[in-house]
């Protein structure tokens, strides 16, 4: 048995003690005891708990690996996530003011990727247990919207009927404005009978759309999402912000940064999360590599009256970022890259004359790297707002304002 004191939390939410020894679901200042194997204490006994520790509210917390921070107070989790951003910035010599964080409400997740496994007695659908391939059922999940939870029994039926014992299906379920949109990833084709049977099953269970490995099997009606004034139907499995309230908070922050701008470039625009609301007041160029996302954005724009003209370009901004001379036409840039960040584009922004930048990020480390490039190029990091739409997880998102 080894006894250690937890000194800090790592970026994955694990407690870290001297060694280092990683201990999941512990807090700074706690004294724990247990067997250490390869630098990890898998089953700690907490000898001295932190005053920030609370009883986990969800009955699934002990077995489900979907959440990592249910054992702490919300204010502690919020402060810790802001600290993660501060530390990432400090590593590059940067600091800034922090706006009041936005924390998504419980039972608000509108999309989730479930694991589905066929078993002798039927099927299991849920999330993986922590550090395991075991699937844990989550019928009373506290983060999912109730409409997603209600869909778990039909998903179990789908896996039992169309899955195999040798595979794990990924069931990406999204709550649209007008029904549920299900995208199944199986990495194997359906035969004609399976395709017919699956379409019949989807019709009976009431899904708005069902796709299998990207192929739409049935669409009872187009699943739509409201983005500003427009209704948009994304491609199957397309990225959307996890909660509506977090999306609204991000849109409000971006609108504040872009206020007064007449010509805006929205980079990594997706289906138009920011493009479409901004187009009510400004002309916008949407740049996105995925053609299907741009088609959804264009269809949403063309079906809406209260927007200004939107131009769009299919372009890989990692390989072909907008150059500084191309950016000269814009008085604001919105940039929302994936986790890798946008280093090449940040170099071009740093060399540009764009007055303001609204940066959205899901990775403080890549954000801080790119922020350093902008600051070196003459921008000032005015403020950051942490957005916690993945409650109880170590995932951190943010919106930031840069001005020249």
C-alpha positions in Angstrom: 0.0 0.0 0.0 1.2 3.5 -0.9 0.0 6.7 0.8 0.2 10.0 -1.1 -1.2 13.5 -1.0 -2.8 14.8 -4.2 -1.0 18.0 -5.3 -3.0 19.1 -8.4 -5.3 18.0 -11.1 -4.0 17.1 -14.5 -5.6 18.1 -17.8 -7.7 14.9 -17.8 -9.1 15.7 -14.4 -7.0 13.0 -12.6 -5.4 13.9 -9.3 -1.6 13.8 -9.4 0.6 13.1 -6.4 4.4 12.8 -6.0 6.0 10.4 -8.4 4.0 11.3 -10.3 1.2 9.0 -9.4 -2.2 9.5 -11.2 -5.3 8.9 -9.2 -8.7 9.4 -10.9 -11.5 11.2 -9.1 -9.5 12.8 -6.4 -8.8 16.4 -5.5 -5.9 18.6 -4.5 -5.1 18.2 -0.8 -6.7 14.8 -0.4 -4.6 12.0 1.2 -5.2 8.6 -0.5 -3.9 5.1 -0.1 -3.8 2.2 -2.5 -1.7 0.0 -4.8 0.2 1.8 -7.4 0.7 0.0 -10.8 2.6 1.7 -13.6 2.2 5.1 -12.0 -1.6 4.8 -11.4 -3.6 4.1 -8.3 -6.8 2.4 -9.7 -8.7 1.8 -6.4 -7.8 4.5 -3.9 -9.1 4.7 -0.4 -9.6 8.4 0.6 -8.2 8.9 4.0 -8.6 12.7 4.1 -11.2 14.2 1.8 -11.1 17.7 0.4 -13.8 20.2 1.5 -14.6 20.6 -2.2 -15.6 17.0 -2.5 -19.4 16.2 -2.8 -21.4 13.1 -3.3 -21.7 12.3 -7.0 -25.3 13.1 -7.9 -25.6 10.4 -10.7 -26.2 6.8 -9.9 -24.0 5.7 -12.9 -20.9 7.6 -11.8 -19.1 4.7 -10.3 -19.4 2.5 -13.4 -19.6 5.0 -16.3 -16.6 6.6 -17.8 -18.5 9.4 -19.5 -18.0 11.8 -16.5 -14.8 12.5 -14.5 -15.8 15.4 -12.2 -19.1 14.7 -10.5 -17.3 14.4 -7.2 -16.6 18.2 -7.0 -18.6 21.4 -6.5 -19.6 23.2 -9.7 -17.7 26.3 -8.7 -14.5 24.3 -8.1 -14.8 22.7 -11.6 -15.4 26.0 -13.2 -12.4 27.6 -11.5 -10.3 24.6 -12.4 -11.2 24.8 -16.1 -10.4 28.5 -16.1 -7.1 27.7 -14.5 -6.3 25.2 -17.3 -6.8 28.1 -19.8 -4.7 30.5 -17.7 -1.9 28.0 -17.4 -1.9 27.3 -21.2 -1.6 31.1 -21.8 1.0 31.6 -19.1 3.2 29.0 -20.8 3.5 31.4 -23.7 3.8 34.5 -21.5 0.2 35.6 -22.0 -2.5 36.7 -19.6 -5.9 38.3 -19.9 -9.2 39.1 -18.2 -11.8 36.4 -17.9 -15.5 37.0 -18.5 -18.1 35.2 -16.4 -18.1 31.5 -17.5 -21.1 29.8 -19.0 -22.0 26.4 -17.6 -24.6 24.3 -19.4 -27.5 23.1 -17.4 -28.1 19.4 -16.6 -30.1 17.2 -19.0 -29.2 19.5 -21.9 -26.8 17.5 -24.1 -28.5 17.3 -27.5 -26.0 14.9 -29.1 -24.0 11.9 -27.9 -22.0 9.0 -29.4 -23.2 5.8 -27.7 -21.4 2.5 -27.9 -23.5 -0.5 -28.8 -22.6 -4.2 -28.2 -24.7 -7.2 -29.0 -24.7 -9.8 -26.2 -26.4 -13.2 -25.6 -29.4 -11.6 -23.9 -29.9 -8.8 -26.4 -27.7 -5.7 -26.5 -26.0 -3.1 -24.4 -26.0 0.6 -25.3 -24.3 3.3 -23.3 -20.9 4.8 -22.6 -17.6 3.0 -21.9 -16.5 2.4 -18.4 -13.5 4.4 -17.3 -10.3 3.1 -19.0 -12.2 0.1 -20.4 -14.0 -1.2 -23.4 -16.9 -2.4 -21.2 -20.2 -0.7 -22.2 -22.2 0.7 -19.3 -25.9 1.3 -19.6 -27.0 4.9 -18.6 -30.8 5.0 -18.4 -30.7 7.8 -15.8 -27.9 10.0 -17.3 -27.9 13.5 -15.9 -26.3 15.2 -18.8 -28.3 13.9 -21.7 -31.5 15.6 -22.9 -34.5 13.3 -21.9 -35.3 12.7 -25.5 -31.9 11.0 -26.0 -32.4 8.9 -22.9 -35.8 7.7 -24.1 -34.2 6.5 -27.3 -31.9 4.1 -25.5 -34.3 1.1 -25.6 -34.9 1.5 -29.4 -31.1 1.7 -29.9 -30.7 -1.5 -27.9 -33.2 -3.2 -30.2 -31.3 -1.9 -33.3 -28.0 -3.3 -32.0 -29.6 -6.7 -31.1 -31.2 -6.9 -34.6 -28.5 -5.5 -36.8 -25.3 -5.7 -34.8 -22.9 -8.7 -34.5 -21.1 -10.2 -31.5 -17.8 -9.4 -33.1 -18.2 -5.6 -33.4 -19.1 -2.5 -31.6 -21.4 0.0 -33.2 -21.1 3.7 -32.7 -24.5 5.3 -32.5 -24.3 9.1 -32.9 -27.6 10.5 -31.8 -28.6 14.1 -32.2 -31.8 15.9 -31.1 -33.0 18.1 -33.9 -35.8 20.7 -33.6 -38.2 18.1 -35.1 -37.0 14.7 -34.1 -34.0 12.5 -33.6 -31.2 12.0 -36.1 -29.3 8.7 -35.9 -25.9 8.1 -37.6 -24.6 4.5 -37.2 -20.9 3.7 -37.7 -20.3 0.0 -38.3 -17.5 -0.1 -40.9 -19.3 -2.8 -42.8 -21.9 -2.6 -45.6 -25.5 -3.7 -45.3 -27.0 -6.2 -47.8 -30.2 -5.5 -49.5 -32.4 -7.3 -47.0 -30.7 -5.6 -44.0 -31.1 -2.2 -45.7 -34.8 -2.8 -46.2 -35.3 -4.2 -42.7 -33.4 -1.2 -41.2 -35.5 1.3 -43.1 -38.7 -0.5 -41.9 -37.3 -0.5 -38.3 -36.5 3.2 -38.4 -40.0 4.0 -39.8 -41.6 2.2 -36.9 -39.5 3.8 -34.2 -40.0 7.3 -35.4 -36.5 8.6 -36.2 -36.4 11.6 -38.4 -33.3 10.2 -40.3 -31.2 7.2 -40.0 -27.8 6.7 -41.8 -25.4 3.7 -41.8 -21.7 4.5 -42.4 -22.8 7.8 -44.1 -25.5 6.3 -46.3 -28.9 7.7 -45.6 -31.2 4.6 -45.2 -34.4 6.5 -44.5 -35.4 10.1 -43.9 -39.0 10.6 -42.8 -38.4 14.3 -42.7 -35.3 16.5 -42.8 -33.9 17.0 -39.3 -33.4 20.7 -38.8 -31.5 23.0 -36.4 -32.1 26.7 -36.0 -29.0 28.8 -36.5 -29.9 32.4 -36.1 -32.8 33.0 -38.5 -32.2 29.9 -40.6 -33.2 26.3 -40.4 -30.3 24.0 -41.4 -30.2 20.2 -42.1 -26.6 19.1 -41.5 -25.1 16.0 -43.1 -25.4 12.7 -41.1 -23.1 12.8 -38.1 -22.0 16.4 -38.7 -20.5 18.5 -35.9 -22.8 20.7 -33.8 -22.3 22.3 -30.5 -23.2 19.9 -27.7 -25.9 22.0 -26.0 -28.2 24.7 -27.3 -27.5 27.0 -24.3 -23.7 26.9 -24.9 -24.2 27.5 -28.6 -26.3 30.6 -27.7 -23.6 31.8 -25.3 -20.9 31.4 -27.9 -23.0 33.2 -30.5 -23.7 36.1 -28.2 -20.0 36.5 -27.4 -19.1 36.3 -31.1 -21.8 38.8 -32.0 -20.4 41.3 -29.4 -16.9 41.0 -30.9 -18.2 41.4 -34.4 -20.6 44.3 -33.6 -20.2 47.1 -36.2 -18.3 44.9 -38.6 -19.6 45.1 -42.2 -17.6 42.4 -43.8 -16.8 39.2 -41.8 -14.9 36.0 -42.6 -16.0 32.9 -40.8 -13.2 30.4 -40.9 -14.0 26.7 -40.2 -17.6 27.7 -40.6 -19.2 24.3 -40.5 -22.9 24.4 -41.1 -23.1 28.1 -40.2 -23.3 28.2 -36.4 -21.8 31.7 -36.5 -22.2 32.6 -40.2 -26.0 32.6 -40.2 -26.6 34.7 -37.1 -24.0 37.2 -38.2 -25.5 37.5 -41.7 -28.5 39.3 -40.3 -26.3 42.4 -39.8 -23.2 41.8 -42.0 -21.9 40.3 -45.2 -20.1 37.1 -44.4 -17.7 34.8 -46.2 -18.0 31.2 -44.9 -14.9 29.1 -45.4 -15.1 25.3 -44.7 -13.3 22.2 -46.1 -16.3 19.9 -45.9 -18.5 20.4 -48.9 -21.5 18.7 -47.3 -21.4 21.3 -44.4 -21.3 24.2 -46.9 -24.2 22.8 -48.9 -26.3 22.6 -45.7 -25.3 26.2 -44.8 -26.2 27.4 -48.3 -29.6 25.6 -48.3 -30.4 27.2 -44.9 -29.4 30.6 -46.1 -31.4 30.4 -49.4 -34.5 29.4 -47.4 -34.3 32.5 -45.2 -35.3 36.0 -46.0 -33.8 38.0 -43.1 -30.1 37.6 -44.0 -27.6 39.4 -46.2 -25.8 37.6 -49.0 -23.4 34.9 -47.9 -20.5 33.8 -50.0 -18.9 30.5 -49.3 -15.7 28.7 -50.3 -14.6 25.1 -49.9 -11.0 25.3 -48.7 -8.6 23.4 -46.5 -7.4 26.1 -44.1 -4.7 23.8 -42.8 -3.0 23.5 -46.1 -4.3 26.7 -47.8 -5.0 29.4 -45.2 -6.4 32.7 -46.3 -3.4 34.9 -47.0 -2.9 38.3 -45.4 -3.8 40.1 -48.6 -7.0 38.1 -48.9 -7.9 39.0 -45.3 -7.5 42.7 -46.0 -11.1 42.9 -47.2 -12.5 42.0 -43.7 -13.0 44.1 -40.6 -13.6 41.0 -38.4 -12.6 37.3 -38.6 -14.3 34.5 -36.7 -12.2 31.4 -36.4 -13.4 28.1 -34.8 -10.8 25.4 -35.6 -10.8 21.8 -34.4 -8.6 20.6 -31.5 -5.4 21.0 -33.5 -5.9 24.7 -33.7 -5.1 26.8 -36.7 -1.4 27.6 -36.7 -1.0 28.3 -40.4 -4.0 30.6 -40.4 -2.8 32.3 -37.2 0.4 33.2 -39.0 -1.6 34.9 -41.8 -3.9 36.7 -39.4 -0.8 38.0 -37.5 0.5 39.5 -40.8 -2.9 40.9 -41.7 -4.7 44.2 -41.0 -8.0 42.7 -39.7 -9.1 44.9 -36.8 -10.7 42.2 -34.6 -10.8 38.4 -34.3 -13.3 36.2 -32.5 -11.6 33.0 -31.6 -13.4 29.9 -30.5 -11.5 26.9 -29.3 -12.0 23.4 -27.7 -8.3 23.1 -26.8 -6.5 25.6 -24.5 -3.1 24.4 -25.5 -3.5 24.9 -29.3 -5.4 28.1 -28.6 -2.6 29.5 -26.5 0.0 28.6 -29.2 -2.1 30.4 -31.8 -2.8 33.4 -29.5 0.9 33.9 -29.1 1.3 34.3 -32.8 -1.5 36.9 -33.0 -0.1 38.9 -30.1 3.4 38.8 -31.6 1.7 40.2 -34.8 0.2 43.2 -33.0 -3.0 41.9 -31.5 -4.1 42.3 -27.9 -5.9 39.5 -26.2 -8.8 41.5 -24.6 -10.7 38.7 -22.8 -11.5 35.0 -22.6 -14.8 33.4 -21.7 -14.8 29.8 -20.6 -17.8 27.7 -21.9 -18.5 24.5 -20.1 -20.9 22.6 -22.3 -19.4 19.2 -21.3 -20.5 19.1 -17.7 -18.5 16.8 -15.3 -15.8 16.2 -18.0 -12.3 17.8 -18.2 -13.2 19.2 -21.7 -12.7 23.0 -21.9 -14.1 25.4 -24.5 -13.7 29.1 -24.8 -14.4 32.3 -26.8 -11.7 35.0 -26.9 -11.5 38.5 -28.3 -8.4 39.9 -30.1 -8.1 43.5 -31.2 -5.4 45.3 -33.1 
